[in-house]
Amino acid sequence: MVSVVACLVLGLVLLASAVLKLVDGAGSRAALATYGVTRGAAAVWGALVAVEAALAVAVGAGIDAAAYAAGGLMALFCAAQAAALSGGRGGAPCACFGSRGRISQASIGRTAVLAIALAALPLLPRSEPTTDGWLAIGLAFALLGLVVLAI
């Protein structure tokens, strides 16, 4: 049951990232300049949104290959952020969760933790939740949704 919850949570994180890039399209496309992407930024942005959304759905569904692919993508993002930070672009927009995020040691650490968590997903023991387990998972997500709405 832990693997199901972890897949759902990490899938939602990836989906949130894709949706935030989509909502603030202009800002996210402009933030790609931090990584040297100026020509074809719209195509790169579109591909990033599509790939993140597809991986989010597949990770949420518990597909091992998607978890490894998403982990690899996050590792690539981590390396790009580290290169940008070492190139003196600290504080520049990172486009991680829309255009509000900034490149910093914290953003690199967050991306590295996400990459490790995604790559470790297939290693978690798998067990299909019972009906009561699914109800508990649904209740937990509903309560989490209420907390988010309250904030």
Chimera marker file (.cmm) of the C-alpha trace (Angstrom):
<marker_set name="trace">
<marker id="1" x="0.000" y="0.000" z="0.000" r="1" g="1" b="0" radius="0.5"/>
<marker id="2" x="2.933" y="2.343" z="0.643" r="1" g="1" b="0" radius="0.5"/>
<marker id="3" x="4.028" y="2.010" z="-2.977" r="1" g="1" b="0" radius="0.5"/>
<marker id="4" x="0.548" y="2.957" z="-4.218" r="1" g="1" b="0" radius="0.5"/>
<marker id="5" x="0.489" y="6.106" z="-2.077" r="1" g="1" b="0" radius="0.5"/>
<marker id="6" x="4.055" y="7.008" z="-3.094" r="1" g="1" b="0" radius="0.5"/>
<marker id="7" x="3.199" y="6.565" z="-6.788" r="1" g="1" b="0" radius="0.5"/>
<marker id="8" x="0.107" y="8.738" z="-6.425" r="1" g="1" b="0" radius="0.5"/>
<marker id="9" x="1.915" y="11.476" z="-4.502" r="1" g="1" b="0" radius="0.5"/>
<marker id="10" x="4.905" y="11.635" z="-6.844" r="1" g="1" b="0" radius="0.5"/>
<marker id="11" x="2.588" y="11.501" z="-9.854" r="1" g="1" b="0" radius="0.5"/>
<marker id="12" x="0.693" y="14.482" z="-8.427" r="1" g="1" b="0" radius="0.5"/>
<marker id="13" x="3.953" y="16.394" z="-7.905" r="1" g="1" b="0" radius="0.5"/>
<marker id="14" x="4.869" y="15.856" z="-11.560" r="1" g="1" b="0" radius="0.5"/>
<marker id="15" x="1.369" y="16.788" z="-12.674" r="1" g="1" b="0" radius="0.5"/>
<marker id="16" x="1.453" y="19.963" z="-10.558" r="1" g="1" b="0" radius="0.5"/>
<marker id="17" x="4.749" y="20.911" z="-12.188" r="1" g="1" b="0" radius="0.5"/>
<marker id="18" x="3.300" y="20.424" z="-15.677" r="1" g="1" b="0" radius="0.5"/>
<marker id="19" x="0.092" y="22.329" z="-14.856" r="1" g="1" b="0" radius="0.5"/>
<marker id="20" x="1.992" y="25.258" z="-13.318" r="1" g="1" b="0" radius="0.5"/>
<marker id="21" x="4.187" y="25.477" z="-16.420" r="1" g="1" b="0" radius="0.5"/>
<marker id="22" x="1.046" y="25.435" z="-18.549" r="1" g="1" b="0" radius="0.5"/>
<marker id="23" x="-0.783" y="28.077" z="-16.498" r="1" g="1" b="0" radius="0.5"/>
<marker id="24" x="2.160" y="30.503" z="-16.618" r="1" g="1" b="0" radius="0.5"/>
<marker id="25" x="3.238" y="29.654" z="-20.143" r="1" g="1" b="0" radius="0.5"/>
<marker id="26" x="4.861" y="32.975" z="-21.011" r="1" g="1" b="0" radius="0.5"/>
<marker id="27" x="6.824" y="33.124" z="-17.767" r="1" g="1" b="0" radius="0.5"/>
<marker id="28" x="7.894" y="29.489" z="-18.032" r="1" g="1" b="0" radius="0.5"/>
<marker id="29" x="9.030" y="29.947" z="-21.634" r="1" g="1" b="0" radius="0.5"/>
<marker id="30" x="10.994" y="33.050" z="-20.628" r="1" g="1" b="0" radius="0.5"/>
<marker id="31" x="12.577" y="31.146" z="-17.728" r="1" g="1" b="0" radius="0.5"/>
<marker id="32" x="14.063" y="28.659" z="-20.195" r="1" g="1" b="0" radius="0.5"/>
<marker id="33" x="16.546" y="31.403" z="-21.154" r="1" g="1" b="0" radius="0.5"/>
<marker id="34" x="18.232" y="30.665" z="-17.809" r="1" g="1" b="0" radius="0.5"/>
<marker id="35" x="19.397" y="27.418" z="-19.390" r="1" g="1" b="0" radius="0.5"/>
<marker id="36" x="20.348" y="28.983" z="-22.717" r="1" g="1" b="0" radius="0.5"/>
<marker id="37" x="17.120" y="28.027" z="-24.493" r="1" g="1" b="0" radius="0.5"/>
<marker id="38" x="16.084" y="31.098" z="-26.448" r="1" g="1" b="0" radius="0.5"/>
<marker id="39" x="15.347" y="29.826" z="-29.951" r="1" g="1" b="0" radius="0.5"/>
<marker id="40" x="12.552" y="27.302" z="-29.975" r="1" g="1" b="0" radius="0.5"/>
<marker id="41" x="11.600" y="27.990" z="-26.359" r="1" g="1" b="0" radius="0.5"/>
<marker id="42" x="7.917" y="27.430" z="-27.154" r="1" g="1" b="0" radius="0.5"/>
<marker id="43" x="8.625" y="23.977" z="-28.573" r="1" g="1" b="0" radius="0.5"/>
<marker id="44" x="10.844" y="23.026" z="-25.629" r="1" g="1" b="0" radius="0.5"/>
<marker id="45" x="8.227" y="24.319" z="-23.196" r="1" g="1" b="0" radius="0.5"/>
<marker id="46" x="5.478" y="22.337" z="-24.937" r="1" g="1" b="0" radius="0.5"/>
<marker id="47" x="7.577" y="19.188" z="-24.918" r="1" g="1" b="0" radius="0.5"/>
<marker id="48" x="8.405" y="19.612" z="-21.216" r="1" g="1" b="0" radius="0.5"/>
<marker id="49" x="4.745" y="20.061" z="-20.299" r="1" g="1" b="0" radius="0.5"/>
<marker id="50" x="3.685" y="17.062" z="-22.386" r="1" g="1" b="0" radius="0.5"/>
<marker id="51" x="6.449" y="14.778" z="-21.101" r="1" g="1" b="0" radius="0.5"/>
<marker id="52" x="5.894" y="15.750" z="-17.454" r="1" g="1" b="0" radius="0.5"/>
<marker id="53" x="2.134" y="15.249" z="-17.761" r="1" g="1" b="0" radius="0.5"/>
<marker id="54" x="2.519" y="11.863" z="-19.463" r="1" g="1" b="0" radius="0.5"/>
<marker id="55" x="5.076" y="10.720" z="-16.892" r="1" g="1" b="0" radius="0.5"/>
<marker id="56" x="2.807" y="11.968" z="-14.095" r="1" g="1" b="0" radius="0.5"/>
<marker id="57" x="-0.055" y="9.785" z="-15.263" r="1" g="1" b="0" radius="0.5"/>
<marker id="58" x="2.200" y="6.769" z="-15.797" r="1" g="1" b="0" radius="0.5"/>
<marker id="59" x="3.959" y="7.172" z="-12.429" r="1" g="1" b="0" radius="0.5"/>
<marker id="60" x="0.581" y="7.535" z="-10.730" r="1" g="1" b="0" radius="0.5"/>
<marker id="61" x="-0.492" y="4.299" z="-12.414" r="1" g="1" b="0" radius="0.5"/>
<marker id="62" x="2.547" y="2.537" z="-10.949" r="1" g="1" b="0" radius="0.5"/>
<marker id="63" x="4.475" y="1.885" z="-14.172" r="1" g="1" b="0" radius="0.5"/>
<marker id="64" x="8.096" y="1.155" z="-13.250" r="1" g="1" b="0" radius="0.5"/>
<marker id="65" x="9.592" y="2.366" z="-16.536" r="1" g="1" b="0" radius="0.5"/>
<marker id="66" x="7.853" y="5.725" z="-16.084" r="1" g="1" b="0" radius="0.5"/>
<marker id="67" x="9.269" y="6.093" z="-12.577" r="1" g="1" b="0" radius="0.5"/>
<marker id="68" x="12.780" y="5.435" z="-13.873" r="1" g="1" b="0" radius="0.5"/>
<marker id="69" x="12.252" y="7.825" z="-16.806" r="1" g="1" b="0" radius="0.5"/>
<marker id="70" x="10.900" y="10.542" z="-14.502" r="1" g="1" b="0" radius="0.5"/>
<marker id="71" x="13.832" y="10.000" z="-12.136" r="1" g="1" b="0" radius="0.5"/>
<marker id="72" x="16.221" y="10.389" z="-15.058" r="1" g="1" b="0" radius="0.5"/>
<marker id="73" x="14.436" y="13.539" z="-16.211" r="1" g="1" b="0" radius="0.5"/>
<marker id="74" x="14.683" y="15.036" z="-12.728" r="1" g="1" b="0" radius="0.5"/>
<marker id="75" x="18.389" y="14.118" z="-12.585" r="1" g="1" b="0" radius="0.5"/>
<marker id="76" x="18.830" y="15.946" z="-15.898" r="1" g="1" b="0" radius="0.5"/>
<marker id="77" x="16.971" y="18.962" z="-14.473" r="1" g="1" b="0" radius="0.5"/>
<marker id="78" x="19.181" y="18.818" z="-11.383" r="1" g="1" b="0" radius="0.5"/>
<marker id="79" x="22.337" y="18.834" z="-13.514" r="1" g="1" b="0" radius="0.5"/>
<marker id="80" x="21.005" y="21.761" z="-15.580" r="1" g="1" b="0" radius="0.5"/>
<marker id="81" x="20.263" y="23.735" z="-12.417" r="1" g="1" b="0" radius="0.5"/>
<marker id="82" x="23.706" y="22.977" z="-10.988" r="1" g="1" b="0" radius="0.5"/>
<marker id="83" x="25.337" y="24.129" z="-14.222" r="1" g="1" b="0" radius="0.5"/>
<marker id="84" x="23.282" y="27.331" z="-14.203" r="1" g="1" b="0" radius="0.5"/>
<marker id="85" x="24.142" y="28.001" z="-10.561" r="1" g="1" b="0" radius="0.5"/>
<marker id="86" x="27.844" y="27.430" z="-11.160" r="1" g="1" b="0" radius="0.5"/>
<marker id="87" x="27.578" y="29.730" z="-14.194" r="1" g="1" b="0" radius="0.5"/>
<marker id="88" x="26.508" y="32.592" z="-11.944" r="1" g="1" b="0" radius="0.5"/>
<marker id="89" x="22.792" y="32.436" z="-12.631" r="1" g="1" b="0" radius="0.5"/>
<marker id="90" x="21.709" y="31.911" z="-9.034" r="1" g="1" b="0" radius="0.5"/>
<marker id="91" x="18.372" y="33.576" z="-8.368" r="1" g="1" b="0" radius="0.5"/>
<marker id="92" x="17.330" y="33.356" z="-12.021" r="1" g="1" b="0" radius="0.5"/>
<marker id="93" x="13.942" y="31.750" z="-12.780" r="1" g="1" b="0" radius="0.5"/>
<marker id="94" x="14.188" y="27.968" z="-12.917" r="1" g="1" b="0" radius="0.5"/>
<marker id="95" x="10.737" y="27.133" z="-14.363" r="1" g="1" b="0" radius="0.5"/>
<marker id="96" x="10.485" y="24.119" z="-12.056" r="1" g="1" b="0" radius="0.5"/>
<marker id="97" x="6.964" y="24.820" z="-10.821" r="1" g="1" b="0" radius="0.5"/>
<marker id="98" x="6.010" y="27.627" z="-13.161" r="1" g="1" b="0" radius="0.5"/>
<marker id="99" x="8.158" y="30.723" z="-13.444" r="1" g="1" b="0" radius="0.5"/>
<marker id="100" x="8.166" y="31.731" z="-9.767" r="1" g="1" b="0" radius="0.5"/>
<marker id="101" x="10.882" y="29.287" z="-8.696" r="1" g="1" b="0" radius="0.5"/>
<marker id="102" x="14.469" y="30.476" z="-8.580" r="1" g="1" b="0" radius="0.5"/>
<marker id="103" x="17.713" y="28.590" z="-9.028" r="1" g="1" b="0" radius="0.5"/>
<marker id="104" x="19.422" y="27.998" z="-5.711" r="1" g="1" b="0" radius="0.5"/>
<marker id="105" x="21.035" y="25.262" z="-3.667" r="1" g="1" b="0" radius="0.5"/>
<marker id="106" x="17.555" y="24.496" z="-2.298" r="1" g="1" b="0" radius="0.5"/>
<marker id="107" x="16.050" y="24.044" z="-5.767" r="1" g="1" b="0" radius="0.5"/>
<marker id="108" x="18.896" y="21.724" z="-6.717" r="1" g="1" b="0" radius="0.5"/>
<marker id="109" x="18.411" y="19.740" z="-3.514" r="1" g="1" b="0" radius="0.5"/>
<marker id="110" x="14.646" y="19.516" z="-4.050" r="1" g="1" b="0" radius="0.5"/>
<marker id="111" x="15.140" y="18.258" z="-7.588" r="1" g="1" b="0" radius="0.5"/>
<marker id="112" x="17.734" y="15.719" z="-6.464" r="1" g="1" b="0" radius="0.5"/>
<marker id="113" x="15.418" y="14.371" z="-3.762" r="1" g="1" b="0" radius="0.5"/>
<marker id="114" x="12.615" y="14.095" z="-6.312" r="1" g="1" b="0" radius="0.5"/>
<marker id="115" x="14.912" y="12.250" z="-8.744" r="1" g="1" b="0" radius="0.5"/>
<marker id="116" x="15.983" y="9.783" z="-6.046" r="1" g="1" b="0" radius="0.5"/>
<marker id="117" x="12.412" y="9.236" z="-4.848" r="1" g="1" b="0" radius="0.5"/>
<marker id="118" x="11.176" y="8.556" z="-8.379" r="1" g="1" b="0" radius="0.5"/>
<marker id="119" x="14.037" y="6.176" z="-9.136" r="1" g="1" b="0" radius="0.5"/>
<marker id="120" x="13.387" y="4.322" z="-5.866" r="1" g="1" b="0" radius="0.5"/>
<marker id="121" x="9.647" y="3.851" z="-6.495" r="1" g="1" b="0" radius="0.5"/>
<marker id="122" x="9.999" y="0.517" z="-8.326" r="1" g="1" b="0" radius="0.5"/>
<marker id="123" x="12.066" y="-0.820" z="-5.429" r="1" g="1" b="0" radius="0.5"/>
<marker id="124" x="9.232" y="-0.443" z="-2.926" r="1" g="1" b="0" radius="0.5"/>
<marker id="125" x="7.384" y="-3.659" z="-2.090" r="1" g="1" b="0" radius="0.5"/>
<marker id="126" x="4.181" y="-3.918" z="-4.101" r="1" g="1" b="0" radius="0.5"/>
<marker id="127" x="0.869" y="-4.978" z="-2.661" r="1" g="1" b="0" radius="0.5"/>
<marker id="128" x="-2.578" y="-4.219" z="-3.980" r="1" g="1" b="0" radius="0.5"/>
<marker id="129" x="-4.581" y="-2.293" z="-1.409" r="1" g="1" b="0" radius="0.5"/>
<marker id="130" x="-7.762" y="-3.860" z="-0.113" r="1" g="1" b="0" radius="0.5"/>
<marker id="131" x="-11.076" y="-2.077" z="-0.476" r="1" g="1" b="0" radius="0.5"/>
<marker id="132" x="-10.555" y="-0.573" z="2.971" r="1" g="1" b="0" radius="0.5"/>
<marker id="133" x="-7.056" y="0.466" z="1.932" r="1" g="1" b="0" radius="0.5"/>
<marker id="134" x="-8.375" y="2.287" z="-1.155" r="1" g="1" b="0" radius="0.5"/>
<marker id="135" x="-10.989" y="3.996" z="1.012" r="1" g="1" b="0" radius="0.5"/>
<marker id="136" x="-8.277" y="5.117" z="3.431" r="1" g="1" b="0" radius="0.5"/>
<marker id="137" x="-6.167" y="6.447" z="0.550" r="1" g="1" b="0" radius="0.5"/>
<marker id="138" x="-9.168" y="8.313" z="-0.871" r="1" g="1" b="0" radius="0.5"/>
<marker id="139" x="-10.034" y="9.767" z="2.521" r="1" g="1" b="0" radius="0.5"/>
<marker id="140" x="-6.453" y="10.932" z="3.054" r="1" g="1" b="0" radius="0.5"/>
<marker id="141" x="-6.381" y="12.667" z="-0.329" r="1" g="1" b="0" radius="0.5"/>
<marker id="142" x="-9.796" y="14.239" z="0.308" r="1" g="1" b="0" radius="0.5"/>
<marker id="143" x="-8.625" y="15.588" z="3.650" r="1" g="1" b="0" radius="0.5"/>
<marker id="144" x="-5.434" y="16.872" z="2.058" r="1" g="1" b="0" radius="0.5"/>
<marker id="145" x="-7.570" y="18.612" z="-0.566" r="1" g="1" b="0" radius="0.5"/>
<marker id="146" x="-9.575" y="20.292" z="2.176" r="1" g="1" b="0" radius="0.5"/>
<marker id="147" x="-6.372" y="21.520" z="3.821" r="1" g="1" b="0" radius="0.5"/>
<marker id="148" x="-5.156" y="22.924" z="0.507" r="1" g="1" b="0" radius="0.5"/>
<marker id="149" x="-8.482" y="24.665" z="-0.063" r="1" g="1" b="0" radius="0.5"/>
<marker id="150" x="-8.387" y="26.109" z="3.467" r="1" g="1" b="0" radius="0.5"/>
<marker id="151" x="-4.971" y="27.594" z="2.820" r="1" g="1" b="0" radius="0.5"/>
<link id1="1" id2="2" r="1" g="1" b="0" radius="0.2"/>
<link id1="2" id2="3" r="1" g="1" b="0" radius="0.2"/>
<link id1="3" id2="4" r="1" g="1" b="0" radius="0.2"/>
<link id1="4" id2="5" r="1" g="1" b="0" radius="0.2"/>
<link id1="5" id2="6" r="1" g="1" b="0" radius="0.2"/>
<link id1="6" id2="7" r="1" g="1" b="0" radius="0.2"/>
<link id1="7" id2="8" r="1" g="1" b="0" radius="0.2"/>
<link id1="8" id2="9" r="1" g="1" b="0" radius="0.2"/>
<link id1="9" id2="10" r="1" g="1" b="0" radius="0.2"/>
<link id1="10" id2="11" r="1" g="1" b="0" radius="0.2"/>
<link id1="11" id2="12" r="1" g="1" b="0" radius="0.2"/>
<link id1="12" id2="13" r="1" g="1" b="0" radius="0.2"/>
<link id1="13" id2="14" r="1" g="1" b="0" radius="0.2"/>
<link id1="14" id2="15" r="1" g="1" b="0" radius="0.2"/>
<link id1="15" id2="16" r="1" g="1" b="0" radius="0.2"/>
<link id1="16" id2="17" r="1" g="1" b="0" radius="0.2"/>
<link id1="17" id2="18" r="1" g="1" b="0" radius="0.2"/>
<link id1="18" id2="19" r="1" g="1" b="0" radius="0.2"/>
<link id1="19" id2="20" r="1" g="1" b="0" radius="0.2"/>
<link id1="20" id2="21" r="1" g="1" b="0" radius="0.2"/>
<link id1="21" id2="22" r="1" g="1" b="0" radius="0.2"/>
<link id1="22" id2="23" r="1" g="1" b="0" radius="0.2"/>
<link id1="23" id2="24" r="1" g="1" b="0" radius="0.2"/>
<link id1="24" id2="25" r="1" g="1" b="0" radius="0.2"/>
<link id1="25" id2="26" r="1" g="1" b="0" radius="0.2"/>
<link id1="26" id2="27" r="1" g="1" b="0" radius="0.2"/>
<link id1="27" id2="28" r="1" g="1" b="0" radius="0.2"/>
<link id1="28" id2="29" r="1" g="1" b="0" radius="0.2"/>
<link id1="29" id2="30" r="1" g="1" b="0" radius="0.2"/>
<link id1="30" id2="31" r="1" g="1" b="0" radius="0.2"/>
<link id1="31" id2="32" r="1" g="1" b="0" radius="0.2"/>
<link id1="32" id2="33" r="1" g="1" b="0" radius="0.2"/>
<link id1="33" id2="34" r="1" g="1" b="0" radius="0.2"/>
<link id1="34" id2="35" r="1" g="1" b="0" radius="0.2"/>
<link id1="35" id2="36" r="1" g="1" b="0" radius="0.2"/>
<link id1="36" id2="37" r="1" g="1" b="0" radius="0.2"/>
<link id1="37" id2="38" r="1" g="1" b="0" radius="0.2"/>
<link id1="38" id2="39" r="1" g="1" b="0" radius="0.2"/>
<link id1="39" id2="40" r="1" g="1" b="0" radius="0.2"/>
<link id1="40" id2="41" r="1" g="1" b="0" radius="0.2"/>
<link id1="41" id2="42" r="1" g="1" b="0" radius="0.2"/>
<link id1="42" id2="43" r="1" g="1" b="0" radius="0.2"/>
<link id1="43" id2="44" r="1" g="1" b="0" radius="0.2"/>
<link id1="44" id2="45" r="1" g="1" b="0" radius="0.2"/>
<link id1="45" id2="46" r="1" g="1" b="0" radius="0.2"/>
<link id1="46" id2="47" r="1" g="1" b="0" radius="0.2"/>
<link id1="47" id2="48" r="1" g="1" b="0" radius="0.2"/>
<link id1="48" id2="49" r="1" g="1" b="0" radius="0.2"/>
<link id1="49" id2="50" r="1" g="1" b="0" radius="0.2"/>
<link id1="50" id2="51" r="1" g="1" b="0" radius="0.2"/>
<link id1="51" id2="52" r="1" g="1" b="0" radius="0.2"/>
<link id1="52" id2="53" r="1" g="1" b="0" radius="0.2"/>
<link id1="53" id2="54" r="1" g="1" b="0" radius="0.2"/>
<link id1="54" id2="55" r="1" g="1" b="0" radius="0.2"/>
<link id1="55" id2="56" r="1" g="1" b="0" radius="0.2"/>
<link id1="56" id2="57" r="1" g="1" b="0" radius="0.2"/>
<link id1="57" id2="58" r="1" g="1" b="0" radius="0.2"/>
<link id1="58" id2="59" r="1" g="1" b="0" radius="0.2"/>
<link id1="59" id2="60" r="1" g="1" b="0" radius="0.2"/>
<link id1="60" id2="61" r="1" g="1" b="0" radius="0.2"/>
<link id1="61" id2="62" r="1" g="1" b="0" radius="0.2"/>
<link id1="62" id2="63" r="1" g="1" b="0" radius="0.2"/>
<link id1="63" id2="64" r="1" g="1" b="0" radius="0.2"/>
<link id1="64" id2="65" r="1" g="1" b="0" radius="0.2"/>
<link id1="65" id2="66" r="1" g="1" b="0" radius="0.2"/>
<link id1="66" id2="67" r="1" g="1" b="0" radius="0.2"/>
<link id1="67" id2="68" r="1" g="1" b="0" radius="0.2"/>
<link id1="68" id2="69" r="1" g="1" b="0" radius="0.2"/>
<link id1="69" id2="70" r="1" g="1" b="0" radius="0.2"/>
<link id1="70" id2="71" r="1" g="1" b="0" radius="0.2"/>
<link id1="71" id2="72" r="1" g="1" b="0" radius="0.2"/>
<link id1="72" id2="73" r="1" g="1" b="0" radius="0.2"/>
<link id1="73" id2="74" r="1" g="1" b="0" radius="0.2"/>
<link id1="74" id2="75" r="1" g="1" b="0" radius="0.2"/>
<link id1="75" id2="76" r="1" g="1" b="0" radius="0.2"/>
<link id1="76" id2="77" r="1" g="1" b="0" radius="0.2"/>
<link id1="77" id2="78" r="1" g="1" b="0" radius="0.2"/>
<link id1="78" id2="79" r="1" g="1" b="0" radius="0.2"/>
<link id1="79" id2="80" r="1" g="1" b="0" radius="0.2"/>
<link id1="80" id2="81" r="1" g="1" b="0" radius="0.2"/>
<link id1="81" id2="82" r="1" g="1" b="0" radius="0.2"/>
<link id1="82" id2="83" r="1" g="1" b="0" radius="0.2"/>
<link id1="83" id2="84" r="1" g="1" b="0" radius="0.2"/>
<link id1="84" id2="85" r="1" g="1" b="0" radius="0.2"/>
<link id1="85" id2="86" r="1" g="1" b="0" radius="0.2"/>
<link id1="86" id2="87" r="1" g="1" b="0" radius="0.2"/>
<link id1="87" id2="88" r="1" g="1" b="0" radius="0.2"/>
<link id1="88" id2="89" r="1" g="1" b="0" radius="0.2"/>
<link id1="89" id2="90" r="1" g="1" b="0" radius="0.2"/>
<link id1="90" id2="91" r="1" g="1" b="0" radius="0.2"/>
<link id1="91" id2="92" r="1" g="1" b="0" radius="0.2"/>
<link id1="92" id2="93" r="1" g="1" b="0" radius="0.2"/>
<link id1="93" id2="94" r="1" g="1" b="0" radius="0.2"/>
<link id1="94" id2="95" r="1" g="1" b="0" radius="0.2"/>
<link id1="95" id2="96" r="1" g="1" b="0" radius="0.2"/>
<link id1="96" id2="97" r="1" g="1" b="0" radius="0.2"/>
<link id1="97" id2="98" r="1" g="1" b="0" radius="0.2"/>
<link id1="98" id2="99" r="1" g="1" b="0" radius="0.2"/>
<link id1="99" id2="100" r="1" g="1" b="0" radius="0.2"/>
<link id1="100" id2="101" r="1" g="1" b="0" radius="0.2"/>
<link id1="101" id2="102" r="1" g="1" b="0" radius="0.2"/>
<link id1="102" id2="103" r="1" g="1" b="0" radius="0.2"/>
<link id1="103" id2="104" r="1" g="1" b="0" radius="0.2"/>
<link id1="104" id2="105" r="1" g="1" b="0" radius="0.2"/>
<link id1="105" id2="106" r="1" g="1" b="0" radius="0.2"/>
<link id1="106" id2="107" r="1" g="1" b="0" radius="0.2"/>
<link id1="107" id2="108" r="1" g="1" b="0" radius="0.2"/>
<link id1="108" id2="109" r="1" g="1" b="0" radius="0.2"/>
<link id1="109" id2="110" r="1" g="1" b="0" radius="0.2"/>
<link id1="110" id2="111" r="1" g="1" b="0" radius="0.2"/>
<link id1="111" id2="112" r="1" g="1" b="0" radius="0.2"/>
<link id1="112" id2="113" r="1" g="1" b="0" radius="0.2"/>
<link id1="113" id2="114" r="1" g="1" b="0" radius="0.2"/>
<link id1="114" id2="115" r="1" g="1" b="0" radius="0.2"/>
<link id1="115" id2="116" r="1" g="1" b="0" radius="0.2"/>
<link id1="116" id2="117" r="1" g="1" b="0" radius="0.2"/>
<link id1="117" id2="118" r="1" g="1" b="0" radius="0.2"/>
<link id1="118" id2="119" r="1" g="1" b="0" radius="0.2"/>
<link id1="119" id2="120" r="1" g="1" b="0" radius="0.2"/>
<link id1="120" id2="121" r="1" g="1" b="0" radius="0.2"/>
<link id1="121" id2="122" r="1" g="1" b="0" radius="0.2"/>
<link id1="122" id2="123" r="1" g="1" b="0" radius="0.2"/>
<link id1="123" id2="124" r="1" g="1" b="0" radius="0.2"/>
<link id1="124" id2="125" r="1" g="1" b="0" radius="0.2"/>
<link id1="125" id2="126" r="1" g="1" b="0" radius="0.2"/>
<link id1="126" id2="127" r="1" g="1" b="0" radius="0.2"/>
<link id1="127" id2="128" r="1" g="1" b="0" radius="0.2"/>
<link id1="128" id2="129" r="1" g="1" b="0" radius="0.2"/>
<link id1="129" id2="130" r="1" g="1" b="0" radius="0.2"/>
<link id1="130" id2="131" r="1" g="1" b="0" radius="0.2"/>
<link id1="131" id2="132" r="1" g="1" b="0" radius="0.2"/>
<link id1="132" id2="133" r="1" g="1" b="0" radius="0.2"/>
<link id1="133" id2="134" r="1" g="1" b="0" radius="0.2"/>
<link id1="134" id2="135" r="1" g="1" b="0" radius="0.2"/>
<link id1="135" id2="136" r="1" g="1" b="0" radius="0.2"/>
<link id1="136" id2="137" r="1" g="1" b="0" radius="0.2"/>
<link id1="137" id2="138" r="1" g="1" b="0" radius="0.2"/>
<link id1="138" id2="139" r="1" g="1" b="0" radius="0.2"/>
<link id1="139" id2="140" r="1" g="1" b="0" radius="0.2"/>
<link id1="140" id2="141" r="1" g="1" b="0" radius="0.2"/>
<link id1="141" id2="142" r="1" g="1" b="0" radius="0.2"/>
<link id1="142" id2="143" r="1" g="1" b="0" radius="0.2"/>
<link id1="143" id2="144" r="1" g="1" b="0" radius="0.2"/>
<link id1="144" id2="145" r="1" g="1" b="0" radius="0.2"/>
<link id1="145" id2="146" r="1" g="1" b="0" radius="0.2"/>
<link id1="146" id2="147" r="1" g="1" b="0" radius="0.2"/>
<link id1="147" id2="148" r="1" g="1" b="0" radius="0.2"/>
<link id1="148" id2="149" r="1" g="1" b="0" radius="0.2"/>
<link id1="149" id2="150" r="1" g="1" b="0" radius="0.2"/>
<link id1="150" id2="151" r="1" g="1" b="0" radius="0.2"/>
</marker_set>
